[in-house]
Amino acid sequence: MTQLQQTERSKQAGVALILALLVVALVAAIAVELSWKFDLSVTRSANRWYGVQADAYLLGAEEVGVFLLETDADEDSKDGILSDTLTEIWATPQQFPTDEGWLRASLEDAQGRFNINALVKKAQKPNGNKTPAPWQKWTAAQRRFIRLLQTIEIEPEVYMDQQVAMSLTEAVIDWVDKDSKVTGFGGAESDYYGQLEPPFVIANRPMISVSELNIIRGMTPQLYQALLPLVIALPDEEATLNVNTMPFELIRTINSKTELYPSTVDDAQYIFEERGAGFDDIEAFKTSGAVDQVVGGGGGNTNLDTDGLGVASKYFLMLGDTAVGETIRQRKTLLHREGSKVTILRRTDANF
């Protein structure tokens, strides 16, 4: 074999080796691509299946909640005492094992939170030509919200000033009312929100979700997070605040109608302890020893404005979460009870 022939065979062998390597690389790339797509397809299928399973479990939790609320309404009807308290069976959290993990569900009285849409009502001017006192410029609900804001710790050992609380309340009022008239010095209408970057269109209607508070003039992320478990946007601005189920922070909003400051921690603790298993009606709450001591005004408690307060509720939150596979899925459901009939109004993964 000549030198030329050997060189030619070496070139052919080199080309064949390169082609073989290219084929191997191509096959490997195709295998990796197919394997990735197969894994993705399997994962998607599993997620869809787990999603269907989670929805089924959470729907089951809703049905349990509906049953408990209907049962409670029937028992109240038999007893003749229409009140809702934290000692009733619906208020007990439930947890169940499932084939895929577990399911937790709890019912919360939505009227145990402050209804932000209650701020939409305007204060009535006093009869005659009398100049209204500072407290008369606000409705009972607005005074409670001003007091609530002052209970929020915005920084360690730092609480909101009353004037700032009043300004923020005015801004919320302007967001939910129907007119374009600026309320007080802290209010804000379309002129303010239209100049923001990016600009916003003011709602001028009741809130659908308390998430809208994030846009309100004067609201901060820290304050919003602190308010989140205490407020709600209910579709009924007339829904009362249940004194039997409201948390400690809202008990501090119980004070003389002439005061825009919250009651002290000790006074609120006194009311909280006397509440015990709950009051049968709002008159029993109004004339209780603890409220009389905190608010004053004698046995009739003329200093306590009970407008917007109640002991029975129509709106409830079902908070559910379930572990399916390696993921945890959550859902919040707003329930409405009229008599002994319970209907589902909305479902969300966010906030009401």
MARLUM-695582 format. One record per residue (C-alpha): residue number from 1; residue in three letters; x, y negated, z. Coordinates in nm, 4 decimals, decimal comma. Each point is the difference from the previous one (the first is absolute). Example, Ala and Ser with C-alpha at 12.3 -4.5 7.8 and 13.67 -1.06 7.14 Angstrom:
2
1_ALA_1,2300_0,4500_0,7800
2_SER_0,1370_-0,3440_-0,0660
% end
This chain:
352
1_MET_0,0000_0,0000_0,0000
2_THR_0,1421_-0,3287_-0,1045
3_GLN_0,0437_-0,3020_0,2274
4_LEU_-0,2813_-0,1764_-0,1841
5_GLN_-0,2418_0,2873_0,0552
6_GLN_0,0793_0,0153_0,3729
7_THR_-0,0608_-0,3725_0,0341
8_GLU_-0,3329_0,0320_-0,1820
9_ARG_-0,1157_0,2854_0,2251
10_SER_0,0966_-0,1973_0,3117
11_LYS_-0,2102_-0,2939_-0,1227
12_GLN_-0,2955_0,2285_-0,0652
13_ALA_0,0333_0,1537_0,3459
14_GLY_0,0104_-0,3486_0,1562
15_VAL_-0,3124_-0,1070_-0,1867
16_ALA_-0,1787_0,3177_0,1038
17_LEU_0,0962_-0,0613_0,3649
18_ILE_-0,1269_-0,3588_-0,0157
19_LEU_-0,3259_0,1165_-0,1579
20_ALA_-0,0369_0,2650_0,2708
21_LEU_0,0579_-0,2597_0,2709
22_LEU_-0,2538_-0,2335_-0,1629
23_VAL_-0,2560_0,2808_-0,0136
24_VAL_0,0622_0,0842_0,3668
25_ALA_-0,0325_-0,3687_0,0987
26_LEU_-0,3173_-0,0353_-0,2039
27_VAL_-0,1528_0,3128_0,1547
28_ALA_0,0982_-0,1195_0,3492
29_ALA_-0,1558_-0,3414_-0,0625
30_ILE_-0,3211_0,1590_-0,1280
31_ALA_-0,0075_0,2334_0,3005
32_VAL_0,0475_-0,2881_0,2457
33_GLU_-0,2699_-0,2053_-0,1746
34_LEU_-0,2463_0,2898_-0,0005
35_SER_0,0814_0,0826_0,3612
36_TRP_-0,0545_-0,3641_0,1078
37_LYS_-0,3294_-0,0224_-0,1858
38_PHE_-0,1095_0,3337_0,1440
39_ASP_0,0829_-0,1119_0,3545
40_LEU_-0,1796_-0,3318_-0,0589
41_SER_-0,3043_0,1806_-0,1347
42_VAL_-0,0050_0,2347_0,2994
43_THR_0,0366_-0,2938_0,2403
44_ARG_-0,2799_-0,1918_-0,1702
45_SER_-0,2255_0,3025_0,0088
46_ALA_0,0766_0,0522_0,3692
47_ASN_-0,0689_-0,3662_0,0762
48_ARG_-0,3298_0,0147_-0,1859
49_TRP_-0,0941_0,3136_0,1891
50_TYR_0,1064_-0,1457_0,3335
51_GLY_-0,1902_-0,3172_-0,0849
52_VAL_-0,3176_0,1967_-0,0640
53_GLN_0,0517_0,1898_0,3246
54_ALA_0,0641_-0,3202_0,1972
55_ASP_-0,3117_-0,1651_-0,1443
56_ALA_-0,2060_0,3028_0,0983
57_TYR_0,1338_-0,0052_0,3567
58_LEU_-0,0538_-0,3758_0,0375
59_LEU_-0,3523_0,0243_-0,1396
60_GLY_-0,0629_0,2709_0,2575
61_ALA_0,1259_-0,2340_0,2725
62_GLU_-0,2434_-0,2655_-0,1207
63_GLU_-0,2869_0,2463_0,0270
64_VAL_0,1011_0,0784_0,3577
65_GLY_0,0043_-0,3727_0,0763
66_VAL_-0,3434_-0,0473_-0,1543
67_PHE_-0,1358_0,2901_0,2049
68_LEU_0,1415_-0,1386_0,3258
69_LEU_-0,1429_-0,3456_-0,0608
70_GLU_-0,3415_0,1360_-0,0933
71_THR_-0,0002_0,2231_0,3073
72_ASP_0,0950_-0,2961_0,2197
73_ALA_-0,2829_-0,2089_-0,1478
74_ASP_-0,2514_0,2781_0,0685
75_GLU_0,1164_0,0312_0,3619
76_ASP_-0,0184_-0,3768_0,0522
77_SER_-0,3511_0,0007_-0,1406
78_LYS_-0,1056_0,2708_0,2447
79_ASP_0,1616_-0,1780_0,2954
80_GLY_-0,1399_-0,3368_-0,1002
81_ILE_0,3411_-0,1653_0,0496
82_LEU_0,1352_-0,1338_-0,3281
83_SER_0,3660_-0,0603_0,0744
84_ASP_0,3324_0,1291_-0,1265
85_THR_0,2943_0,0587_0,2326
86_LEU_0,3428_0,1595_-0,0085
87_THR_-0,1232_0,2863_0,2220
88_GLU_-0,2289_0,1444_-0,2696
89_ILE_0,0927_0,3080_-0,2012
90_TRP_0,0538_-0,1899_-0,3254
91_ALA_0,2870_-0,1929_0,1641
92_THR_0,2031_0,3181_0,0641
93_PRO_0,2701_0,0628_-0,2665
94_GLN_-0,0172_0,3396_-0,1695
95_GLN_0,2781_0,2191_-0,1405
96_PHE_-0,0445_0,3246_-0,1928
97_PRO_0,2432_0,2523_-0,1507
98_THR_-0,0327_0,0649_-0,3726
99_ASP_0,1402_0,2560_-0,2421
100_GLU_0,2494_-0,2594_-0,1219
101_GLY_0,0849_-0,1759_0,3274
102_TRP_-0,2302_-0,2108_0,2179
103_LEU_-0,2766_-0,2598_-0,0108
104_ARG_-0,0441_-0,2879_0,2454
105_ALA_-0,2994_-0,2309_0,0134
106_SER_-0,1194_-0,2683_0,2370
107_LEU_-0,2945_-0,2371_0,0037
108_GLU_0,0471_-0,3601_0,1042
109_ASP_-0,2699_-0,2541_0,0671
110_ALA_0,0504_-0,2573_-0,2752
111_GLN_-0,1993_-0,2462_0,2108
112_GLY_0,2568_0,0395_0,2745
113_ARG_0,2205_-0,2156_-0,2238
114_PHE_-0,0513_-0,3680_-0,0707
115_ASN_-0,2008_-0,0460_-0,3205
116_ILE_0,1901_-0,2662_-0,1928
117_ASN_-0,3100_-0,0754_-0,2088
118_ALA_-0,1824_-0,1168_0,3132
119_LEU_0,1990_-0,3232_-0,0309
120_VAL_-0,2063_-0,1120_-0,2990
121_LYS_-0,2854_-0,1428_0,2094
122_LYS_0,0098_-0,3731_0,0707
123_ALA_-0,0274_-0,1489_0,3482
124_GLN_-0,3291_-0,1715_0,0796
125_LYS_0,0204_-0,3648_0,0969
126_PRO_-0,1400_-0,0862_0,3445
127_ASN_-0,3453_-0,1561_0,0140
128_GLY_-0,0233_-0,3759_-0,0152
129_ASN_0,2857_-0,2364_-0,0683
130_LYS_0,2309_0,1516_0,2567
131_THR_0,3639_0,0380_-0,0966
132_PRO_0,0752_0,3731_0,0059
133_ALA_0,2456_0,1250_0,2574
134_PRO_0,3141_0,1684_-0,1435
135_TRP_-0,1407_0,3489_0,0581
136_GLN_-0,3294_-0,0895_-0,1722
137_LYS_0,1797_-0,0480_-0,3329
138_TRP_0,0393_0,3758_-0,0203
139_THR_-0,2400_0,2940_-0,0077
140_ALA_0,0280_0,2729_0,2628
141_ALA_0,1804_0,2260_-0,2507
142_GLN_0,2427_-0,2752_-0,0970
143_ARG_0,0822_-0,0696_0,3654
144_ARG_0,0699_0,3705_0,0548
145_PHE_0,2339_0,0075_-0,2999
146_ILE_0,1884_-0,3049_0,1281
147_ARG_0,0428_0,1768_0,3351
148_LEU_0,1035_0,3246_-0,1703
149_LEU_0,2750_-0,1733_-0,1965
150_GLN_0,1446_-0,1334_0,3242
151_THR_0,0359_0,3535_0,1397
152_ILE_0,2325_0,1074_-0,2838
153_GLU_0,3686_0,0103_0,0865
154_ILE_0,1599_-0,1488_-0,3114
155_GLU_0,3483_0,0246_0,1511
156_PRO_0,1220_0,1535_0,3271
157_GLU_-0,1761_-0,1953_0,2752
158_VAL_-0,1223_-0,2568_-0,2540
159_TYR_-0,3720_-0,0394_-0,0710
160_MET_-0,1913_-0,2142_-0,2447
161_ASP_-0,0794_-0,3559_0,1000
162_GLN_-0,3712_-0,0829_0,0244
163_GLN_0,0213_-0,2731_-0,2636
164_VAL_0,1685_0,2381_-0,2427
165_ALA_-0,2697_0,2593_0,0731
166_MET_-0,2681_-0,2571_-0,0783
167_SER_0,1711_-0,0965_-0,3280
168_LEU_0,0292_0,3620_-0,1084
169_THR_-0,3663_0,0585_0,0862
170_GLU_-0,0947_-0,2986_-0,2172
171_ALA_0,1994_0,1472_-0,2886
172_VAL_-0,1808_0,3346_0,0320
173_ILE_-0,3369_-0,1780_0,0149
174_ASP_0,0781_-0,1783_-0,3283
175_TRP_0,0937_0,3308_-0,1625
176_VAL_-0,3289_0,1719_0,0871
177_ASP_-0,2502_-0,2850_-0,0226
178_LYS_-0,1779_-0,0917_-0,3241
179_ASP_0,0795_-0,3698_-0,0217
180_SER_0,3134_-0,1831_-0,1128
181_LYS_0,0106_-0,2386_0,2945
182_VAL_0,3200_0,0198_0,2046
183_THR_-0,0646_0,0904_0,3645
184_GLY_0,1878_-0,2141_0,2530
185_PHE_0,3719_-0,0653_-0,0332
186_GLY_0,1055_0,3630_-0,0426
187_GLY_-0,2444_0,0996_-0,2708
188_ALA_0,0972_0,0766_-0,3577
189_GLU_-0,2047_0,0133_-0,3184
190_SER_0,0811_0,0385_-0,3700
191_ASP_0,2280_-0,3074_-0,0058
192_TYR_0,2393_0,1733_0,2398
193_TYR_-0,0082_0,3542_-0,1421
194_GLY_0,0176_-0,1209_-0,3606
195_GLN_0,3381_-0,1645_0,0675
196_LEU_0,1631_0,3121_0,1401
197_GLU_0,2532_0,2014_-0,1978
198_PRO_-0,1623_0,2123_-0,1264
199_PRO_-0,3331_-0,1839_0,0271
200_PHE_-0,3077_0,1677_0,1497
201_VAL_-0,3699_-0,0489_-0,0565
202_ILE_-0,1706_-0,0477_0,3363
203_ALA_-0,2697_0,2593_0,0677
204_ASN_-0,2729_-0,2203_0,1544
205_ARG_-0,1830_0,3187_0,0975
206_PRO_0,0200_0,2533_0,2842
207_MET_0,3144_0,2104_0,0007
208_ILE_-0,0113_0,3478_-0,1477
209_SER_0,3179_0,1036_0,1803
210_VAL_0,2001_-0,1548_0,2815
211_SER_0,2979_0,0243_-0,2357
212_GLU_-0,1229_-0,3353_-0,1320
213_LEU_0,1285_-0,1530_0,3229
214_ASN_0,3509_0,0255_-0,1465
215_ILE_-0,0849_-0,2863_-0,2367
216_ILE_-0,1531_-0,2302_0,2608
217_ARG_0,1819_-0,3235_0,0713
218_GLY_0,2059_0,0347_0,3182
219_MET_-0,0040_0,3810_0,0087
220_THR_0,3334_0,1776_0,0494
221_PRO_0,0859_0,3685_-0,0566
222_GLN_0,0677_0,0469_0,3726
223_LEU_-0,3325_-0,1525_0,1012
224_TYR_-0,1863_0,2013_-0,2646
225_GLN_0,1485_0,3286_0,1237
226_ALA_-0,0940_-0,0877_0,3577
227_LEU_-0,3580_-0,0861_-0,1010
228_LEU_-0,0471_0,3020_-0,2270
229_PRO_-0,1285_0,2481_0,2635
230_LEU_-0,2247_-0,2673_0,1548
231_VAL_-0,1906_-0,1403_-0,2988
232_ILE_-0,2178_0,1318_-0,2803
233_ALA_-0,1994_-0,1399_-0,2919
234_LEU_-0,3527_0,1400_0,0275
235_PRO_-0,2619_-0,0607_-0,2709
236_ASP_-0,2422_-0,1319_0,2637
237_GLU_0,0992_-0,3310_0,1598
238_GLU_-0,2698_0,0567_0,2641
239_ALA_0,1589_0,3235_0,1262
240_THR_0,0563_-0,0419_0,3734
241_LEU_0,3223_0,0565_0,1912
242_ASN_-0,0518_0,3038_0,2228
243_VAL_0,1120_-0,0834_0,3544
244_ASN_0,0050_0,3720_0,0852
245_THR_0,2631_0,0935_-0,2577
246_MET_0,2116_-0,3095_-0,0636
247_PRO_0,3673_0,0301_0,0999
248_PHE_0,1693_-0,1894_0,2795
249_GLU_0,1173_-0,2850_-0,2260
250_LEU_-0,3591_-0,0740_-0,0992
251_ILE_-0,1197_0,0187_0,3596
252_ARG_0,2235_-0,3004_0,0568
253_THR_-0,2216_-0,1956_-0,2423
254_ILE_-0,2764_0,0174_0,2626
255_ASN_0,0077_-0,3341_0,1765
256_SER_-0,2173_-0,2978_0,0807
257_LYS_-0,1479_-0,1446_-0,3175
258_THR_0,1600_-0,3341_0,0842
259_GLU_0,3509_0,1490_0,0022
260_LEU_0,2072_0,0586_-0,3130
261_TYR_0,2714_0,1812_0,1943
262_PRO_-0,0135_0,3797_0,0445
263_SER_-0,0682_0,1434_0,3432
264_THR_0,3019_0,1107_0,1988
265_VAL_0,1384_0,3523_-0,0135
266_ASP_-0,1146_0,0634_0,3577
267_ASP_-0,3534_-0,1239_-0,0707
268_ALA_-0,0234_0,2106_-0,3149
269_GLN_0,1239_0,3023_0,1949
270_TYR_-0,2790_-0,0578_0,2530
271_ILE_-0,2629_0,0020_-0,2777
272_PHE_0,1655_0,3029_-0,1609
273_GLU_-0,0140_0,1988_0,3228
274_GLU_-0,3594_-0,0937_0,0777
275_ARG_-0,1058_0,0959_-0,3514
276_GLY_0,0813_0,3629_0,0815
277_ALA_-0,2400_0,2207_-0,1966
278_GLY_-0,1600_-0,3055_-0,1582
279_PHE_-0,2973_-0,2327_0,0427
280_ASP_-0,3555_0,1017_-0,0931
281_ASP_-0,0847_-0,3430_-0,1410
282_ILE_0,1569_-0,3402_-0,0467
283_GLU_-0,1877_-0,1405_0,2987
284_ALA_0,1714_0,2527_0,2271
285_PHE_0,3352_-0,1144_-0,1392
286_LYS_-0,0895_-0,3668_0,0366
287_THR_-0,1015_0,0326_0,3641
288_SER_0,2750_0,2417_0,1070
289_GLY_0,2164_-0,1039_0,2925
290_ALA_0,3190_-0,0066_-0,2043
291_VAL_-0,1421_-0,2215_-0,2738
292_ASP_-0,1564_-0,2291_0,2599
293_GLN_0,3368_-0,0396_0,1727
294_VAL_0,1870_-0,0675_-0,3251
295_VAL_-0,2544_-0,2208_-0,1731
296_GLY_-0,1815_-0,1562_0,2932
297_GLY_-0,3426_-0,1535_-0,0237
298_GLY_-0,1770_0,2017_0,2671
299_GLY_-0,2084_0,3135_-0,0300
300_GLY_-0,1586_-0,1115_-0,3270
301_ASN_0,3390_-0,0734_-0,1527
302_THR_-0,1101_-0,3023_-0,1972
303_ASN_0,3667_-0,0648_-0,0781
304_LEU_0,0289_0,3197_-0,2078
305_ASP_-0,1056_-0,0230_-0,3636
306_THR_-0,1249_0,3479_-0,0946
307_ASP_-0,0753_-0,0947_-0,3605
308_GLY_0,1683_0,2634_-0,2149
309_LEU_0,0502_0,2468_0,2859
310_GLY_-0,1726_0,3389_0,0318
311_VAL_0,0236_0,3498_0,1432
312_ALA_-0,1091_0,2073_-0,3029
313_SER_0,1690_0,0412_-0,3381
314_LYS_-0,0964_0,0750_-0,3581
315_TYR_0,3428_0,0033_-0,1647
316_PHE_0,2683_0,2598_0,0691
317_LEU_0,3425_0,0883_-0,1423
318_MET_0,1027_0,3580_-0,0710
319_LEU_0,3799_0,0265_0,0084
320_GLY_0,1190_0,3289_-0,1474
321_ASP_0,3325_0,1535_-0,0941
322_THR_0,0945_0,3495_-0,1059
323_ALA_0,3183_0,1940_-0,0686
324_VAL_-0,0184_0,1937_-0,3264
325_GLY_0,3161_0,1602_-0,1278
326_GLU_0,2890_-0,2295_0,0834
327_THR_-0,1978_-0,3243_-0,0135
328_ILE_-0,2368_-0,1837_0,2332
329_ARG_-0,3006_-0,1736_-0,1534
330_GLN_-0,2075_-0,2656_0,1728
331_ARG_-0,3402_-0,1587_-0,0488
332_LYS_-0,2176_-0,2611_0,1673
333_THR_-0,3766_0,0080_-0,0403
334_LEU_-0,2538_-0,2642_0,0987
335_LEU_-0,3258_0,1519_0,1243
336_HIS_-0,3309_-0,1768_0,0584
337_ARG_-0,2628_0,1329_0,2370
338_GLU_-0,3576_-0,1197_-0,0153
339_GLY_-0,2127_0,1797_0,2554
340_SER_0,1138_0,3605_-0,0235
341_LYS_0,0988_-0,0160_-0,3666
342_VAL_0,3699_-0,0414_-0,0811
343_THR_0,1271_-0,1007_-0,3436
344_ILE_0,3504_-0,0401_-0,1395
345_LEU_0,0648_-0,3540_-0,1220
346_ARG_0,3637_0,0014_-0,1107
347_ARG_0,3174_0,2043_-0,0028
348_THR_0,3491_-0,1442_-0,0146
349_ASP_0,3653_0,0701_0,0703
350_ALA_0,0495_-0,3656_0,0973
351_ASN_-0,1946_-0,2119_0,2521
352_PHE_-0,3607_-0,1061_0,0382
% end
